[in-house]
Amino acid sequence: MLGKKTSLIGLDIGSHSVKIVHLLQAKGTYRLKQLGMNLLPPNVIVEGAIKDQDAVRDAIKKLVGHLKVKVKGVATSIAGWSVIIKKVDLPQMNEDELAANIKVEAEQYIPFNVEDVNIDFQILGSSPEKMDRMEVMLVAAKKEVIDDYTNLLKKSGLSPQVIDVDFFALENAYEANYPVTESGGVALVDIGANKMNINVLKNGVSMFNRDASIGGAQITEDIQQRFGLEYEDAEKVKLGLASDQVSVQDLEAIFVSAATGWATEVKRAIDFFYATYPEETISQILLSGGSSRLPGLDSLFRKDTNIPVAHFNPLANIEADPKVFDQEYLDHIAPQMAVAVGLALRRVGDK
């Protein structure tokens, strides 16, 4: 199998929903075959850790059945406390030498026992300051979390082929849909239910990444606490369904409070990036994730950072049959499917 670029399902398992994208490749283009989402009960996934395997399995199986997915091979991703991503400076060596010594080299950068993690890396090139050193992107993920995800997929009747990281899935989706530009970096900001990922890319390479445990779930919790609503009712209110118990003014105040916190976090990350790379610039912020659709969020980010802001469209260069997919729906759901699209672009045998 490793010699074949086999098509895979992209399965994004978030804390709020599971999302599937299946792409077909032909003549240098990608065509959308299947796309869908199914909501999860609250707190079945917390900070990337699966707390209720049965609930998540049932949601995946229901979505696979609804979409009539025939392909069993899956690419999925993990994020949160169990994943460490660092750009490190190491002595010059070839890929085979680094692979043989990666545990020793990585130990000083990983806050876990190296025996408890799976480690991968990508050599980015020579250090711009020291010719006898090189820059390496180092990734370490807790084995127990990877095992939880692979066991979940097997219980769902699927075959885990690729375990990726959210950051890199977003990079894949970006590279497939946006041209490489020399005018500056781009900040991919993915805002989900319980996490925000910030990844600054330049020329297709990640220069800086950070995640934070904030997202749309805090809005739901604020609505619940302030108005004494059950989770399901609070979610409906957040999504714009009218309620006699919640005024528009009160809801706007909750939205503004959350959005202001998110903008502050992004501003802090960008300031840190500029302090680390004073010669670099960020020319655009692209927003993705379900919570990125919060009304006025793009304007707030633009005001706080003084950087142009747009919503990320991971389907911009992907063909979709208008007889099968409603374009208005695709435009609406696209930012939420960014990680799933990036995973669907993966193939068995890819590095």
GUMI-982073 format. One record per residue (C-alpha): residue in three letters; x, y, z negated. Coordinates in Angstrom, 3 decimals, padded with zeros to 6 digits. Each point is the difference from the previous one (the first is absolute). Example, Ala and Ser with C-alpha at 12.3 -4.5 7.8 and 13.67 -1.06 7.14 Angstrom:
% residues 2
<rest:ALA; c1:012.300; c2:-004.500; c3:-007.800>
<rest:SER; c1:001.370; c2:003.440; c3:000.660>
***
This chain:
% residues 351
<rest:MET; c1:000.000; c2:000.000; c3:000.000>
<rest:LEU; c1:002.844; c2:002.399; c3:-000.741>
<rest:GLY; c1:000.826; c2:000.325; c3:003.674>
<rest:LYS; c1:-003.512; c2:001.048; c3:000.991>
<rest:LYS; c1:-001.524; c2:003.452; c3:-000.483>
<rest:THR; c1:-003.276; c2:-001.457; c3:-001.213>
<rest:SER; c1:-002.982; c2:002.310; c3:-000.507>
<rest:LEU; c1:-000.976; c2:000.495; c3:-003.635>
<rest:ILE; c1:-002.947; c2:001.438; c3:-001.871>
<rest:GLY; c1:000.862; c2:003.160; c3:-001.911>
<rest:LEU; c1:-001.576; c2:-000.349; c3:-003.453>
<rest:ASP; c1:000.239; c2:002.976; c3:-002.351>
<rest:ILE; c1:-001.001; c2:-001.046; c3:-003.528>
<rest:GLY; c1:-000.641; c2:003.212; c3:-001.904>
<rest:SER; c1:-001.451; c2:000.564; c3:-003.449>
<rest:HIS; c1:-003.271; c2:001.312; c3:001.484>
<rest:SER; c1:-000.455; c2:-002.122; c3:003.133>
<rest:VAL; c1:001.508; c2:-002.572; c3:002.335>
<rest:LYS; c1:000.533; c2:001.051; c3:003.610>
<rest:ILE; c1:000.716; c2:-002.090; c3:003.104>
<rest:VAL; c1:001.381; c2:001.070; c3:003.372>
<rest:HIS; c1:000.801; c2:-002.359; c3:002.864>
<rest:LEU; c1:001.840; c2:001.304; c3:003.061>
<rest:LEU; c1:000.714; c2:-001.672; c3:003.326>
<rest:GLN; c1:003.104; c2:000.981; c3:001.947>
<rest:ALA; c1:000.142; c2:-000.004; c3:003.784>
<rest:LYS; c1:002.093; c2:001.901; c3:002.566>
<rest:GLY; c1:001.633; c2:002.183; c3:-002.622>
<rest:THR; c1:-003.259; c2:001.199; c3:-001.561>
<rest:TYR; c1:-002.076; c2:-001.069; c3:-002.987>
<rest:ARG; c1:-003.709; c2:-000.710; c3:000.111>
<rest:LEU; c1:-002.272; c2:-000.052; c3:-003.028>
<rest:LYS; c1:-001.565; c2:-003.433; c3:-000.417>
<rest:GLN; c1:-001.502; c2:000.192; c3:-003.499>
<rest:LEU; c1:-000.261; c2:002.577; c3:-002.759>
<rest:GLY; c1:-001.940; c2:-000.001; c3:-003.237>
<rest:MET; c1:-000.079; c2:000.707; c3:-003.723>
<rest:ASN; c1:-001.634; c2:-001.534; c3:-003.064>
<rest:LEU; c1:-000.215; c2:001.656; c3:-003.418>
<rest:LEU; c1:001.414; c2:-001.620; c3:-003.138>
<rest:PRO; c1:-001.505; c2:000.075; c3:-003.503>
<rest:PRO; c1:001.768; c2:002.441; c3:-002.347>
<rest:ASN; c1:003.234; c2:-001.013; c3:-001.758>
<rest:VAL; c1:000.592; c2:-003.277; c3:001.840>
<rest:ILE; c1:003.339; c2:001.438; c3:001.203>
<rest:VAL; c1:001.880; c2:002.338; c3:-002.331>
<rest:GLU; c1:003.285; c2:001.690; c3:001.008>
<rest:GLY; c1:000.516; c2:-002.599; c3:002.714>
<rest:ALA; c1:-000.520; c2:-002.986; c3:-002.309>
<rest:ILE; c1:-002.897; c2:-002.383; c3:000.705>
<rest:LYS; c1:-002.119; c2:-000.348; c3:-003.154>
<rest:ASP; c1:-002.866; c2:-002.036; c3:001.488>
<rest:GLN; c1:001.099; c2:-002.319; c3:002.799>
<rest:ASP; c1:-003.485; c2:-001.430; c3:000.537>
<rest:ALA; c1:-001.622; c2:003.410; c3:000.567>
<rest:VAL; c1:002.671; c2:001.059; c3:002.477>
<rest:ARG; c1:-000.103; c2:-003.368; c3:001.761>
<rest:ASP; c1:-003.766; c2:000.229; c3:000.407>
<rest:ALA; c1:000.265; c2:003.505; c3:001.458>
<rest:ILE; c1:002.651; c2:-001.110; c3:002.502>
<rest:LYS; c1:-001.935; c2:-003.102; c3:001.049>
<rest:LYS; c1:-003.191; c2:002.023; c3:000.440>
<rest:LEU; c1:001.801; c2:002.548; c3:002.203>
<rest:VAL; c1:001.740; c2:-002.697; c3:002.061>
<rest:GLY; c1:-003.343; c2:-001.727; c3:000.524>
<rest:HIS; c1:-001.801; c2:003.213; c3:000.890>
<rest:LEU; c1:002.627; c2:000.934; c3:002.594>
<rest:LYS; c1:000.178; c2:-003.610; c3:001.273>
<rest:VAL; c1:003.783; c2:000.065; c3:-000.236>
<rest:LYS; c1:001.556; c2:-003.121; c3:001.505>
<rest:VAL; c1:003.677; c2:000.794; c3:-000.542>
<rest:LYS; c1:001.307; c2:-001.357; c3:-003.298>
<rest:GLY; c1:003.458; c2:001.583; c3:-000.112>
<rest:VAL; c1:000.055; c2:003.110; c3:-002.203>
<rest:ALA; c1:002.287; c2:002.932; c3:-000.676>
<rest:THR; c1:-000.791; c2:001.721; c3:-003.277>
<rest:SER; c1:001.816; c2:002.439; c3:-002.264>
<rest:ILE; c1:000.664; c2:000.806; c3:-003.625>
<rest:ALA; c1:000.648; c2:003.231; c3:-001.897>
<rest:GLY; c1:000.133; c2:001.359; c3:-003.514>
<rest:TRP; c1:002.251; c2:-000.727; c3:-002.970>
<rest:SER; c1:001.098; c2:-003.386; c3:001.360>
<rest:VAL; c1:001.793; c2:001.496; c3:003.026>
<rest:ILE; c1:003.227; c2:001.999; c3:-000.092>
<rest:ILE; c1:001.133; c2:001.893; c3:003.128>
<rest:LYS; c1:003.296; c2:001.869; c3:-000.091>
<rest:LYS; c1:002.387; c2:001.446; c3:002.551>
<rest:VAL; c1:003.431; c2:-000.894; c3:-001.353>
<rest:ASP; c1:003.601; c2:000.679; c3:000.922>
<rest:LEU; c1:002.134; c2:-003.163; c3:000.340>
<rest:PRO; c1:003.454; c2:-000.929; c3:001.340>
<rest:GLN; c1:000.130; c2:-000.647; c3:003.761>
<rest:MET; c1:-000.688; c2:-003.653; c3:000.880>
<rest:ASN; c1:-001.882; c2:-001.914; c3:002.671>
<rest:GLU; c1:-003.504; c2:-001.377; c3:-000.452>
<rest:ASP; c1:001.149; c2:-003.557; c3:-000.796>
<rest:GLU; c1:002.405; c2:001.244; c3:-002.659>
<rest:LEU; c1:-002.678; c2:002.151; c3:-001.589>
<rest:ALA; c1:-002.495; c2:-002.879; c3:000.039>
<rest:ALA; c1:002.530; c2:-002.159; c3:-001.853>
<rest:ASN; c1:000.643; c2:002.690; c3:-002.612>
<rest:ILE; c1:-003.365; c2:001.728; c3:-000.218>
<rest:LYS; c1:-000.857; c2:-001.191; c3:-003.525>
<rest:VAL; c1:003.263; c2:001.315; c3:-001.404>
<rest:GLU; c1:-000.283; c2:003.308; c3:001.872>
<rest:ALA; c1:-003.685; c2:000.458; c3:-000.889>
<rest:GLU; c1:000.220; c2:-000.810; c3:-003.699>
<rest:GLN; c1:000.992; c2:003.520; c3:-001.059>
<rest:TYR; c1:-002.992; c2:001.541; c3:001.807>
<rest:ILE; c1:-002.783; c2:-002.372; c3:-001.107>
<rest:PRO; c1:-001.654; c2:000.242; c3:-003.441>
<rest:PHE; c1:-000.918; c2:-003.709; c3:000.150>
<rest:ASN; c1:002.043; c2:-003.179; c3:-000.327>
<rest:VAL; c1:001.236; c2:-000.682; c3:003.558>
<rest:GLU; c1:-001.039; c2:-003.645; c3:-000.415>
<rest:ASP; c1:-003.613; c2:001.163; c3:-000.420>
<rest:VAL; c1:-000.214; c2:001.915; c3:003.281>
<rest:ASN; c1:000.171; c2:-000.559; c3:003.728>
<rest:ILE; c1:002.469; c2:002.419; c3:001.574>
<rest:ASP; c1:000.134; c2:001.270; c3:003.567>
<rest:PHE; c1:001.958; c2:002.789; c3:001.645>
<rest:GLN; c1:000.579; c2:001.971; c3:003.162>
<rest:ILE; c1:003.305; c2:001.629; c3:000.892>
<rest:LEU; c1:-000.757; c2:003.576; c3:001.088>
<rest:GLY; c1:003.495; c2:000.961; c3:001.154>
<rest:SER; c1:003.233; c2:001.551; c3:-001.215>
<rest:SER; c1:-000.105; c2:002.482; c3:-002.838>
<rest:PRO; c1:000.191; c2:003.538; c3:001.411>
<rest:GLU; c1:002.470; c2:000.958; c3:-002.752>
<rest:LYS; c1:002.234; c2:-003.073; c3:-000.377>
<rest:MET; c1:001.007; c2:-002.079; c3:003.022>
<rest:ASP; c1:000.874; c2:-003.014; c3:-002.170>
<rest:ARG; c1:-003.571; c2:-000.071; c3:-001.386>
<rest:MET; c1:-003.393; c2:-000.720; c3:001.546>
<rest:GLU; c1:-003.612; c2:000.817; c3:-000.786>
<rest:VAL; c1:-002.267; c2:-002.958; c3:-000.708>
<rest:MET; c1:-003.748; c2:-000.144; c3:-000.629>
<rest:LEU; c1:-000.414; c2:-002.450; c3:-002.875>
<rest:VAL; c1:-003.320; c2:-001.648; c3:-000.833>
<rest:ALA; c1:-000.670; c2:-002.252; c3:-002.979>
<rest:ALA; c1:-003.350; c2:-001.551; c3:-000.868>
<rest:LYS; c1:-000.993; c2:-002.090; c3:-003.011>
<rest:LYS; c1:-000.263; c2:-003.669; c3:000.941>
<rest:GLU; c1:-003.040; c2:-000.558; c3:-002.217>
<rest:VAL; c1:-001.949; c2:002.717; c3:001.850>
<rest:ILE; c1:000.976; c2:-001.396; c3:003.411>
<rest:ASP; c1:-001.059; c2:-003.453; c3:-001.202>
<rest:ASP; c1:-003.370; c2:001.400; c3:-001.144>
<rest:TYR; c1:-000.638; c2:001.506; c3:003.437>
<rest:THR; c1:001.080; c2:-003.067; c3:001.964>
<rest:ASN; c1:-002.126; c2:-002.274; c3:-002.217>
<rest:LEU; c1:-002.974; c2:002.342; c3:000.438>
<rest:LEU; c1:000.309; c2:-000.129; c3:003.796>
<rest:LYS; c1:000.235; c2:-003.782; c3:-000.005>
<rest:LYS; c1:-003.097; c2:-000.234; c3:-002.198>
<rest:SER; c1:-001.731; c2:002.269; c3:002.525>
<rest:GLY; c1:000.716; c2:-002.494; c3:002.791>
<rest:LEU; c1:002.747; c2:002.156; c3:001.536>
<rest:SER; c1:003.689; c2:-000.538; c3:000.656>
<rest:PRO; c1:002.370; c2:002.632; c3:-001.455>
<rest:GLN; c1:002.744; c2:000.723; c3:002.541>
<rest:VAL; c1:001.243; c2:003.477; c3:-000.943>
<rest:ILE; c1:000.030; c2:001.748; c3:-003.376>
<rest:ASP; c1:000.791; c2:003.650; c3:000.704>
<rest:VAL; c1:-000.003; c2:003.185; c3:-002.085>
<rest:ASP; c1:-002.611; c2:002.750; c3:000.436>
<rest:PHE; c1:002.680; c2:002.608; c3:000.743>
<rest:PHE; c1:001.360; c2:-001.963; c3:002.963>
<rest:ALA; c1:-003.438; c2:-000.935; c3:001.326>
<rest:LEU; c1:-000.818; c2:003.714; c3:000.185>
<rest:GLU; c1:003.289; c2:000.599; c3:001.836>
<rest:ASN; c1:-000.924; c2:-002.684; c3:002.555>
<rest:ALA; c1:-003.394; c2:001.587; c3:000.598>
<rest:TYR; c1:001.567; c2:003.442; c3:000.378>
<rest:GLU; c1:002.693; c2:-001.119; c3:002.454>
<rest:ALA; c1:-002.589; c2:-001.757; c3:002.184>
<rest:ASN; c1:-002.183; c2:003.094; c3:000.303>
<rest:TYR; c1:002.176; c2:003.106; c3:-000.253>
<rest:PRO; c1:003.047; c2:001.091; c3:002.029>
<rest:VAL; c1:003.381; c2:000.334; c3:-001.706>
<rest:THR; c1:000.758; c2:003.689; c3:-000.466>
<rest:GLU; c1:003.261; c2:001.799; c3:-000.691>
<rest:SER; c1:-001.730; c2:003.061; c3:-001.466>
<rest:GLY; c1:-000.080; c2:-001.300; c3:-003.568>
<rest:GLY; c1:-001.234; c2:-002.764; c3:-002.230>
<rest:VAL; c1:-003.568; c2:-001.099; c3:-000.510>
<rest:ALA; c1:-001.495; c2:-000.792; c3:-003.402>
<rest:LEU; c1:-002.444; c2:-002.911; c3:000.007>
<rest:VAL; c1:-002.287; c2:000.394; c3:-003.019>
<rest:ASP; c1:-002.281; c2:-002.984; c3:-000.595>
<rest:ILE; c1:-002.631; c2:000.502; c3:-002.711>
<rest:GLY; c1:-001.931; c2:-003.062; c3:-001.087>
<rest:ALA; c1:-002.196; c2:-000.742; c3:-002.976>
<rest:ASN; c1:002.771; c2:-000.316; c3:-002.575>
<rest:LYS; c1:003.240; c2:000.945; c3:001.701>
<rest:MET; c1:001.584; c2:002.659; c3:002.146>
<rest:ASN; c1:002.958; c2:-000.848; c3:002.262>
<rest:ILE; c1:002.232; c2:002.772; c3:001.343>
<rest:ASN; c1:002.501; c2:-000.968; c3:002.698>
<rest:VAL; c1:002.139; c2:002.519; c3:001.901>
<rest:LEU; c1:001.198; c2:-001.254; c3:003.402>
<rest:LYS; c1:002.492; c2:001.458; c3:002.420>
<rest:ASN; c1:000.781; c2:-001.617; c3:003.357>
<rest:GLY; c1:-001.848; c2:-003.126; c3:-001.102>
<rest:VAL; c1:002.040; c2:-000.439; c3:-003.200>
<rest:SER; c1:-001.303; c2:000.444; c3:-003.542>
<rest:MET; c1:002.000; c2:002.691; c3:-001.782>
<rest:PHE; c1:-002.033; c2:000.224; c3:-003.189>
<rest:ASN; c1:-002.911; c2:-001.809; c3:-001.614>
<rest:ARG; c1:-001.962; c2:000.287; c3:-003.195>
<rest:ASP; c1:-003.223; c2:-001.418; c3:-001.380>
<rest:ALA; c1:-002.312; c2:001.163; c3:-002.741>
<rest:SER; c1:-002.856; c2:-001.692; c3:-001.856>
<rest:ILE; c1:-002.694; c2:002.460; c3:001.053>
<rest:GLY; c1:-002.831; c2:-000.194; c3:002.514>
<rest:GLY; c1:-003.705; c2:-000.004; c3:000.687>
<rest:ALA; c1:-000.880; c2:-002.245; c3:-002.942>
<rest:GLN; c1:000.615; c2:002.887; c3:-002.368>
<rest:ILE; c1:-002.847; c2:001.898; c3:001.672>
<rest:THR; c1:-002.339; c2:-002.954; c3:-000.522>
<rest:GLU; c1:001.076; c2:-000.244; c3:-003.648>
<rest:ASP; c1:-000.539; c2:003.736; c3:-000.547>
<rest:ILE; c1:-003.508; c2:-000.240; c3:001.472>
<rest:GLN; c1:-000.760; c2:-003.014; c3:-002.200>
<rest:GLN; c1:001.223; c2:001.674; c3:-003.177>
<rest:ARG; c1:-001.530; c2:003.412; c3:000.599>
<rest:PHE; c1:-003.450; c2:-001.229; c3:001.058>
<rest:GLY; c1:-000.257; c2:-003.402; c3:-001.682>
<rest:LEU; c1:-000.361; c2:-001.932; c3:003.266>
<rest:GLU; c1:000.836; c2:-003.609; c3:000.795>
<rest:TYR; c1:002.966; c2:-000.617; c3:002.327>
<rest:GLU; c1:-002.144; c2:-000.783; c3:003.064>
<rest:ASP; c1:-002.125; c2:003.129; c3:-000.458>
<rest:ALA; c1:003.076; c2:002.172; c3:-000.523>
<rest:GLU; c1:001.534; c2:-001.369; c3:003.205>
<rest:LYS; c1:-003.157; c2:000.894; c3:001.926>
<rest:VAL; c1:000.079; c2:003.537; c3:-001.377>
<rest:LYS; c1:003.685; c2:000.337; c3:000.940>
<rest:LEU; c1:-000.809; c2:-001.069; c3:003.560>
<rest:GLY; c1:-002.632; c2:002.723; c3:000.309>
<rest:LEU; c1:-003.230; c2:-001.810; c3:-000.777>
<rest:ALA; c1:-002.355; c2:002.370; c3:-001.805>
<rest:SER; c1:-000.729; c2:-000.461; c3:-003.693>
<rest:ASP; c1:-002.367; c2:001.913; c3:-002.254>
<rest:GLN; c1:002.496; c2:-000.449; c3:-002.856>
<rest:VAL; c1:002.931; c2:001.773; c3:001.697>
<rest:SER; c1:-000.045; c2:003.529; c3:001.386>
<rest:VAL; c1:002.020; c2:000.968; c3:003.059>
<rest:GLN; c1:001.894; c2:002.584; c3:-002.073>
<rest:ASP; c1:001.022; c2:-002.563; c3:-002.623>
<rest:LEU; c1:001.119; c2:-002.447; c3:002.674>
<rest:GLU; c1:002.042; c2:002.678; c3:001.758>
<rest:ALA; c1:001.737; c2:000.834; c3:-003.281>
<rest:ILE; c1:001.027; c2:-003.653; c3:-000.423>
<rest:PHE; c1:001.249; c2:-000.169; c3:003.600>
<rest:VAL; c1:002.013; c2:003.212; c3:-000.341>
<rest:SER; c1:001.584; c2:-001.173; c3:-003.258>
<rest:ALA; c1:001.122; c2:-003.313; c3:001.546>
<rest:ALA; c1:001.173; c2:001.548; c3:003.267>
<rest:THR; c1:002.010; c2:002.635; c3:-001.858>
<rest:GLY; c1:001.814; c2:-002.741; c3:-001.911>
<rest:TRP; c1:000.770; c2:-001.884; c3:003.202>
<rest:ALA; c1:001.293; c2:003.141; c3:001.696>
<rest:THR; c1:002.236; c2:000.701; c3:-002.994>
<rest:GLU; c1:001.457; c2:-003.510; c3:000.236>
<rest:VAL; c1:000.717; c2:000.374; c3:003.716>
<rest:LYS; c1:001.526; c2:003.450; c3:-000.527>
<rest:ARG; c1:002.235; c2:-001.402; c3:-002.745>
<rest:ALA; c1:001.162; c2:-002.846; c3:002.256>
<rest:ILE; c1:000.726; c2:002.338; c3:002.906>
<rest:ASP; c1:001.907; c2:002.405; c3:-002.250>
<rest:PHE; c1:002.114; c2:-002.920; c3:-001.205>
<rest:PHE; c1:000.608; c2:-001.049; c3:003.616>
<rest:TYR; c1:001.197; c2:003.490; c3:000.903>
<rest:ALA; c1:002.253; c2:000.075; c3:-003.066>
<rest:THR; c1:001.520; c2:-003.333; c3:001.046>
<rest:TYR; c1:000.250; c2:000.870; c3:003.712>
<rest:PRO; c1:000.342; c2:003.814; c3:000.158>
<rest:GLU; c1:000.824; c2:-000.062; c3:003.714>
<rest:GLU; c1:-003.162; c2:-001.929; c3:000.953>
<rest:THR; c1:-003.522; c2:001.212; c3:000.770>
<rest:ILE; c1:-003.454; c2:-001.573; c3:000.011>
<rest:SER; c1:-001.993; c2:001.084; c3:003.036>
<rest:GLN; c1:-003.299; c2:-001.758; c3:-000.781>
<rest:ILE; c1:-001.953; c2:-001.862; c3:-002.673>
<rest:LEU; c1:-002.250; c2:-002.839; c3:001.191>
<rest:LEU; c1:-002.723; c2:-001.176; c3:-002.387>
<rest:SER; c1:-001.343; c2:-003.549; c3:-000.103>
<rest:GLY; c1:-001.910; c2:-002.245; c3:-002.392>
<rest:GLY; c1:-003.644; c2:000.039; c3:-000.984>
<rest:SER; c1:000.402; c2:002.878; c3:-002.451>
<rest:SER; c1:001.677; c2:002.217; c3:002.601>
<rest:ARG; c1:-003.454; c2:000.837; c3:001.364>
<rest:LEU; c1:-000.820; c2:002.093; c3:-003.071>
<rest:PRO; c1:-001.499; c2:003.233; c3:001.425>
<rest:GLY; c1:002.513; c2:002.854; c3:000.128>
<rest:LEU; c1:002.964; c2:-002.140; c3:-001.057>
<rest:ASP; c1:001.983; c2:000.745; c3:003.164>
<rest:SER; c1:-000.460; c2:003.745; c3:-000.491>
<rest:LEU; c1:001.091; c2:-000.209; c3:-003.634>
<rest:PHE; c1:003.150; c2:-001.970; c3:000.895>
<rest:ARG; c1:000.783; c2:002.491; c3:002.763>
<rest:LYS; c1:-000.396; c2:002.941; c3:-002.395>
<rest:ASP; c1:002.155; c2:-001.546; c3:-002.750>
<rest:THR; c1:002.822; c2:-001.286; c3:002.222>
<rest:ASN; c1:-000.067; c2:002.501; c3:002.886>
<rest:ILE; c1:000.304; c2:-002.987; c3:002.365>
<rest:PRO; c1:-002.480; c2:-000.862; c3:002.792>
<rest:VAL; c1:-002.344; c2:-002.829; c3:-001.057>
<rest:ALA; c1:-002.024; c2:-002.434; c3:002.115>
<rest:HIS; c1:-001.727; c2:-003.334; c3:-000.477>
<rest:PHE; c1:001.979; c2:-003.044; c3:001.107>
<rest:ASN; c1:-001.607; c2:-001.879; c3:002.898>
<rest:PRO; c1:001.543; c2:-003.499; c3:000.147>
<rest:LEU; c1:-002.268; c2:-000.867; c3:002.949>
<rest:ALA; c1:001.045; c2:002.920; c3:002.235>
<rest:ASN; c1:001.931; c2:-002.181; c3:002.479>
<rest:ILE; c1:-002.050; c2:-003.156; c3:-000.430>
<rest:GLU; c1:-002.628; c2:-000.878; c3:002.588>
<rest:ALA; c1:-003.510; c2:-000.720; c3:-001.293>
<rest:ASP; c1:-002.867; c2:-001.287; c3:002.124>
<rest:PRO; c1:-002.835; c2:002.580; c3:-000.325>
<rest:LYS; c1:-002.513; c2:-002.818; c3:000.480>
<rest:VAL; c1:001.307; c2:-001.663; c3:-003.175>
<rest:PHE; c1:001.192; c2:002.894; c3:-002.182>
<rest:ASP; c1:-001.804; c2:003.280; c3:-000.652>
<rest:GLN; c1:002.580; c2:002.765; c3:000.509>
<rest:GLU; c1:-001.564; c2:002.275; c3:-002.603>
<rest:TYR; c1:000.293; c2:-002.765; c3:-002.590>
<rest:LEU; c1:003.618; c2:-000.715; c3:000.983>
<rest:ASP; c1:000.899; c2:003.682; c3:-000.333>
<rest:HIS; c1:-001.583; c2:000.063; c3:-003.450>
<rest:ILE; c1:001.537; c2:-003.223; c3:-001.316>
<rest:ALA; c1:003.444; c2:000.292; c3:001.681>
<rest:PRO; c1:001.939; c2:001.700; c3:-002.856>
<rest:GLN; c1:-001.230; c2:-002.700; c3:-002.372>
<rest:MET; c1:001.315; c2:-002.776; c3:002.280>
<rest:ALA; c1:003.583; c2:001.277; c3:000.332>
<rest:VAL; c1:001.678; c2:-002.701; c3:-002.098>
<rest:ALA; c1:-002.083; c2:-002.756; c3:001.617>
<rest:VAL; c1:000.935; c2:001.240; c3:003.487>
<rest:GLY; c1:003.678; c2:000.060; c3:-000.940>
<rest:LEU; c1:-000.274; c2:-003.572; c3:-001.252>
<rest:ALA; c1:-001.855; c2:-001.111; c3:003.145>
<rest:LEU; c1:002.961; c2:001.250; c3:002.058>
<rest:ARG; c1:002.275; c2:-002.509; c3:-001.721>
<rest:ARG; c1:000.880; c2:-003.247; c3:001.752>
<rest:VAL; c1:001.381; c2:-003.282; c3:-001.260>
<rest:GLY; c1:003.745; c2:000.154; c3:000.520>
<rest:ASP; c1:000.279; c2:003.783; c3:-000.415>
<rest:LYS; c1:002.808; c2:001.279; c3:-002.224>
***
